[in-house]
Amino acid sequence: MKRVVVYIMLLMAVAIVAQTPRIKSLEEQRKSAQAEIEETKQLLDENKRTTSNALNRLSLLTRQIVTRREVIRLLNDEINEADKAIYSAESNIKVLERELKSKKDIYAESVRKMYISQNEQNKLLFIFSADNFAQSYRRVLYLREFSKWERRQAEDVVKKQNQLNVEKEKLIHSKAEKLDLLQGKKLEEEKLVGEETVQKTEVQTLRKEQKQLNAELGRKKKQAQALDRAIEKAIADEIARSEREAKAAAGAKALAEKNKAKDSKAPVKTPEQTAETRITETKGGFSMTKEERVLSDNFFSNKGKLPYPLKGNYKVVSGFGQHQDPGLKHVTRNNNGIDIQTTSGNKACSVFKGEVSAVFAVPGNDKSNNIIVRHGNYLTVYCNLTDLIVKRGDMVSTGQALGTIYTNPEDGAILHFEIREEKQKLNPLNWLN
């Protein structure tokens, strides 16, 4: 029976210990989500609504609503976990109280028997009635240790009960805190309703401004097409340059072999001494050196682990490919990369080590520049920059700043970011961590 009781208590103790990290994890997730809400709010407050940035604001509002719902869900999970922990503690206390009562009964019975024994024969008689001195000494030790053992048993159980009572108070206090937080979240639920109202209002306004919105989308589409042409030209120029270098290396190799055939004793420069050998892995692609092929493989192996191309407060407001915004069925946006809204003055950073292969401006836009960083046959593109820190030909490391993200008076600070494998456009969100 005692073994069963001990086993049950151990299971309950394990349950309490196991639940504590779970509660802590939920609390950390909730705090992270609350911080994201504040960051999104900061971006919304920094950029007042215009027709130009209306879709990006709508994207931020939608993100804020989703995150707030997540906060409320996490709080409910925290309350449930706290309830489980409190129930376990209460059950554990009940088991201990039963065990304590049993030990007290045993202790009381031993005291009663000792008292009766003392009436019939006192301790001295019990000790000196021994057959020899050694036996008397053992009886002294027995009486002393038996008394100590009984006290320890009672004290241990009382101590355990006190400890569990303290833990129970902590858990009750924790539950009260969570309930207070949930009560506070009722205010956030009101904010959620308010945000959903604002979202609906902005959607209705955009529907009324359909003509202006279409004109704005048409203007941005032309800008995106001009940017795409400029990127394609920069990539084509670089591929042509690599092809010229590859042909030069092949010519040098052929000449070296010809000279060697004429005079085997004459000093001959190897291809490695004349020009580094370049090989094209795909037809019409970039001709890479051995070192660039290694870099390309390393870039690929980091798919899904690359850092975002900026730090601080930022949110993706337009994803890759064709997509529609909530509530606007007839409005479709197409993106060759992703658009990231951030705070004014933030800098764009390289997501991986590589070489700055192109720095260019799009015709008609003299306020910002664009940078391409090559990582073997992969390229990352950073658009809408000013105050550039790097130039063409520079080698950059992961996380190195490239330039400041330009802040447009209407749109705010938005970084357009792309990843390409040669000419193929890739979804950056599949590559970023």
N, C-alpha and C positions, 0 to 999 in steps of 0.2 A: 504493500500500500504506500509506504514511504517513497519507494522508488518511482511509483506512478505520479505522486504529488510533485516530486523533484523534477521529473521529466516534463510535466505540464508547465511548471514555472520556468524551466529553461526555454521552452518553446515560446512562451509569452515574452520573455526577455529578449529573445532573438527577434521577435516581431516588432518590438518597440525600437530596437537598435536599427532594424532594417528600414523602418518607416521614416526615421529622422532624416537620412540623406535624401529620401524622396521628397519630403516637405521642403528641404533646403533647395533642391533642384528646381521645384516648382516656383519657389519664391524668387530664385535667380532669373528664371525665364520670364516671370511677370515683370520684374524690375527692368529687364532688358526690353521688353515690349513697351513698357511705359516710357522708357528713354527714347525709343523709336517714335512714339507718338509726339513727344516734345520736339524731336528733331524735325519731323514732318511739319509740325505746327510752325516752327521757326522758318522753314522754307516757304510755307504758305503766307506767313506774315510779311516776309521779305519781298515777295513778288505779288503786288496787287493785280487784280484781274484786268486783262485786256483781251481783245479778240485774238491777238497773236499768241498769248500763252494760255488761253482758256482750256485747251485740251490737256496741257501739262498740269494745270491746276486741278482739273477734274481727275486726273490720274493720281495726284497726291491725296486728294480728298478720299478717293476710293481706298487707297492704301491705308489712310488713317482710320477709316471706318472698320476695315478688316482687322487691323491691329488692335483696336479698342475692343472688338468682340473677343479677340484672343485673350486679352487681359482679363475680361470677365470670366471666360471659361477656365483660365488658370486659377483664378481666385476660388471658383467653385470646387476645383480639384483640391486646392489647399485645405479648404474647409472639410472636405470628405476625408482627407488623409489625417487631419487633426482629430476628427471624430473617431476614426479607427484607432489611433494611438491612445486616446483617452479611454476608450472601451477596453483596450488591452491592459492598460494600467490598472483600471478598476477591477478587472477580473484577476489580475495578478495579486492585488491587495487582498482580495477575498480569500484567495488560496493561502496567502501568508497568514492571514488572521486565523484561518482554520488550523494551520500548522502551529501557530503560536498558542492557540487555546489547548491543543493536544499536548504541547510541551509543558504548558503551565499545569495541566492536570497531572502529568507525570511528575512534575517537580513538587506539586502539592502533596501527592501521594507519598513521594520519597521523604518529604519533610514530616508528614504525619507518622510514617513508620519509624523515622529516626526519633521523633518525640516519644512514641510509645516505648521504643527501645531504650531511650534515655531514662524513662520512668522505672523500668525494670532493672536496668543496669546502666549506670552512667558511663561516660566515655572512658574515664580512668580505669574503671573495672574491666571494660571491654579491651582496653589496651594491655593492662597488667595481667589479665587472665590468660594471656598467651603462654604457650609451652616454653618459649625461650625468648631471649632478647631480640633476636632477628625477626621473629614473628611479631612481636610487639611493635617493632619499628615499621614493619610493613603495614600494620594496622593503622599506625599514625599517618603514614603516607596515603593510605587508601582513603581515610576520612577527609584528609586535606584535599586530595585531588578530586574526590567525588563531589565535594562541595564546590570546588572551582568549576568543574565540568558543568554542573547544574546551572551555576550563574552564567557561564559563557553561553550555554544553549539559549537561555532566556534573553540575555543581552544581544546575542546575534540576531535572533528573530525580531526583537524590538528595533534593532538598528536597521535591519532590512525593511521593516515596515515603515520606519521613519523616512528612509531613503525613497521608497516608492511613493509615500505621501508627498514628499518634496517634488518628485517627478510628476506626480498627478497635478500638483498645484501649477507646475510649470506648463504642463499641457493644457490645463484649463485656462491659464493666462494666455497661452498661445492661441487657443480657440477664440477667446474673447477679442484678441487683437485681430484675428482674421475676420471675425464677425464685424468688428468696427470697420475694417478695410472694405468688407463687402457692402456695408452701409454707405461707406464713402463712394463706392463704385456705383451706387444708385444715382449719385450725382453725375458720374461719368456716363451712365446710361442715358441720363437726360441730355448730356453733351452729345452722345451718339445720335439721339433723335434729332438734335439740332444740326449735327453734321449731315445727316441724311436729308434733312430739309434743305440745307444749303446746296447739297449735291443735286437734288431734284430741281431746285431753282436755277442752278447753273445750266443743267441740261435743257430746261425749258427756254432759258435765255438763248442758248446756242441754237435751239431749233428756230427761234424767232430771227436769229441772226444768221440763218442758213446761207444767205447770199454773201454776206461779208466773210463768213467762215470758209465757204468754198473758195472765195477769192484769196483768202489768206493761205489756205491749204495749197492752192495752185501756185502761189508765190513761193512757198516753201518747197514744193515739189520741184520747181525749176531750180531753186538753189541746190537741192539735193542732187539733181541730175548734173548740174554744173560741177559740183564737188566730185561726183562719181567719175565724170570725164577726166577731171584733173588727176584723180587718184589712178585711174587706168593709164593715163599718159605717163605719169611718174613711174609706174610699175613697168610699162612697156619700154621706156627709156633705159631703165635699169637692166631689164632682160637683154636689151640690145647691147648694152655695154658689156654685160657678162659674156654674151656670145662672141663679141669682138675679142675679149680677153682669152676666151677658150680657143678661138681660131688662131690667135697670136701664139698661144702656147703650143698648139698642134703644129703650126708652121715652124716654130723654134725647134720642136722635137724632130720634125722631118729634116730640117737643115742640119741639125746635129748628127743625125744618122748618116746623112749624105757625106758630110765632111769626114766622119769617122771611116766611111767606106773608102774615101779617097786616100786618106793617110791615117792609118791606125795609130801612128806615133804622134800625130799633132794633138795638142790639147783641145778638148772639146767641152763646151758648156752643156750641161744636162738640162732637160726641160725645167727641172726644179730651180736651176740657176738663172734661167732666162725668164720664165713666167710660171707662176704656180698653176698646176693642172686644174682645170675646171671641167666638171661633168654635169650634163643636164639629165635629171632623173625623169622628167616628163617632157613631152614634146611641146616646144614653144615656151618652156619654163626657164627659170633662173638657173644658170650654170654655176654650180657650187664647188668650192674647194673642199678638201677633206675636213678642214676645221669647221667650215660652214655646215657640212653634212652632220657632223657631231652635234652642233648647236641646234640644228633642225630637229634631230632625234630627241634631244633634251627638252626642247619646247613641247614636242608632242607628248612626251612622258609626263609632263606637268599639266596635262589637260584636266580641268576641274579643280586645280590647285593654285592657279595664278591669282595674284592679288588684284583688287580693283585698281583702275588707273588713277585713283585719287584717294586722299585721306580725309578725315574729318567728317562733317555732316553732308551726306549725299543720298539721293534716292533715284532709282531708275524710273523715268517718267514715260519712256517709249521703248517698247521691246523690239526684238528683231522680227523682220518679215512683215506680212500683212496682218493687221489686227484692227478691231473696232473698239471704240470707247464705250463704257457703260451708258445705256440709254440713247445712244446715237447709232441706230441701225444703218443709216444711210451715209455715215461718215467712216471712211476706211483710210488708214494710214499705212504706208509702206516704208520700212526702214532697213537699210543695208547693214546697220549695226544696232547700237543702243544709244539713247540719249539719257544723260545723267544730270539731274538738277543738283546744284550745290550752292554754298554760300559765296558771296562776293569775295574775290581775292584768293580763292583756293587754287592750288597748282595741280597740273596733270603730271602723273608719274609713269615711268616705263614699267610694264608688267613683267618684263623678263629682260635679261641681258641681250644686247644686240648692237647693231650699227645703225646710226641715223642715215637712212638712204635717201631721204628727200625732205626738203622744207619748201613749201610752196603756198601761194595765196590763190584763191579762186577769183577769176576775172569778175569785176563788179563788186568785190568785197575787199576793201583795203583796210578794214579795221581788225581783222584777225588772220592768223596763219594756221597752217596744218603741218603735221609732222608724221612721217612714216619711219618706223623702226623695223629693220629686217632681222629675222631670227632664222637664218638658213633659208628654206623656201616658204617660211611663214612670215607674215607681216602684221604688225599692229599699227593702227591709224588713229591719231589723236587730232581732233579738229576743234576749231574755234579757240585758238590760243593767242595770247599776246605776251609781250615781254619774254621772248624766248631765251632759254638758258643754254641750249645746245645748238649746234650747226651741223650741216651735212658732213658725213665722214666721222663724226664723233662716235666713240664706243661708249655705251651707257650700261649701267648695271640695274638689277631689279630694284624698283622703288625709287630710282633717281628722278628728280624733278626735271621736267622738260620745258615748262613755261606756265604762265598764269592763264587760267580759264577766263576768257573774255566775258564781261558782264554787259549784256544788252539791256538798254533801258526798259524795253518792253518784255522780253523773255526772261531776263535774269541771267545767271551764270549757268550755262549748259555745256557740258562736254559731250561731243559726239565721238563715239569710240567704235572701231571696227577691228575684226580679226579676219585675215584672208590667208588661204593657202594658194600661193600663186595668184591666179585671177578669181578663184572660187571664194565667195563670201560665206563666212561661217557665223553661227550664232554665238556671240561672246559669252552669253550666260551659261553655255555648256562648258566653257573653258575657265571661267572665273570661279574662285572659291566663295 
